[in-house]
């Protein structure tokens, strides 16, 4: 039986910090700079929709089934101030 050699482990993969095209910009694990200091300013993924001028903040969690609602509420509250800061007119 032939053995397959792995040159890289899955857990060693590090995605690029920024992916961009003419419509979207995706940030992976990057601090979002704002005018005011915001404690929770580093979501796992940030998607900027250039065309519609929308921002989507994505924070990944793997809760136990008992804690799903609690985890969603916790993440929503954690990034509420950042979301409000991003909605302020420039």
C-alpha positions in Angstrom: 0.0 0.0 0.0 1.5 3.3 -1.0 1.7 6.0 1.6 0.7 9.5 0.9 3.0 12.2 2.2 1.5 15.4 3.6 3.6 18.4 3.0 1.5 20.7 5.2 -0.9 20.0 8.1 -4.4 21.4 7.9 -3.9 23.2 11.2 -0.8 25.0 9.8 -2.9 26.8 7.2 -2.9 30.6 7.6 -5.3 32.5 5.3 -4.3 35.8 3.8 -5.5 38.7 6.0 -7.2 40.6 3.2 -9.1 39.4 0.1 -10.5 42.0 -2.2 -12.3 42.4 -5.5 -14.2 45.3 -7.1 -17.4 44.6 -5.0 -16.1 43.2 -1.7 -13.3 43.4 0.8 -12.8 40.6 3.3 -10.6 41.0 6.4 -9.6 37.9 8.4 -8.7 38.4 12.1 -7.8 42.1 11.7 -8.3 45.0 14.0 -10.9 47.6 12.8 -9.8 51.1 13.5 -12.4 53.6 14.6 -12.4 57.2 15.7 -13.4 56.3 19.2 -11.7 53.5 21.2 -13.8 50.3 21.1 -12.8 47.4 23.2 -14.1 44.6 21.0 -12.7 45.7 17.6 -11.3 42.4 16.2 -14.0 40.1 14.8 -12.9 36.9 13.2 -14.2 38.0 9.7 -15.2 41.4 8.4 -16.9 41.7 5.1 -17.1 45.2 3.5 -19.7 45.4 0.6 -18.4 48.3 -1.4 -21.4 48.5 -3.7 -24.1 48.6 -1.0 -21.8 50.2 1.6 -22.6 47.5 4.2 -20.3 45.9 6.7 -20.8 42.4 8.1 -19.1 41.4 11.3 -18.7 37.6 11.8 -17.4 36.1 15.0 -17.1 32.3 15.1 -18.1 30.3 18.1 -18.7 26.6 18.6 -21.0 26.4 21.6 -22.6 23.3 23.1 -26.3 23.0 22.0 -27.4 24.2 25.4 -25.6 27.4 25.1 -26.4 28.5 21.5 -28.9 31.3 22.4 -26.6 32.5 25.2 -23.6 32.6 22.9 -25.4 34.5 20.2 -26.6 37.1 22.7 -23.0 37.3 24.1 -21.4 37.9 20.7 -24.1 40.4 19.7 -23.6 42.4 22.8 -19.8 42.1 22.5 -19.8 43.8 19.0 -22.7 46.2 19.5 -20.4 49.2 20.2 -18.3 48.4 17.1 -21.4 48.1 15.0 -22.7 51.4 16.2 -19.3 53.1 15.6 -19.3 51.7 12.0 -22.8 53.1 11.3 -21.8 56.7 12.3 -21.6 59.1 9.3 -18.1 60.0 8.2 
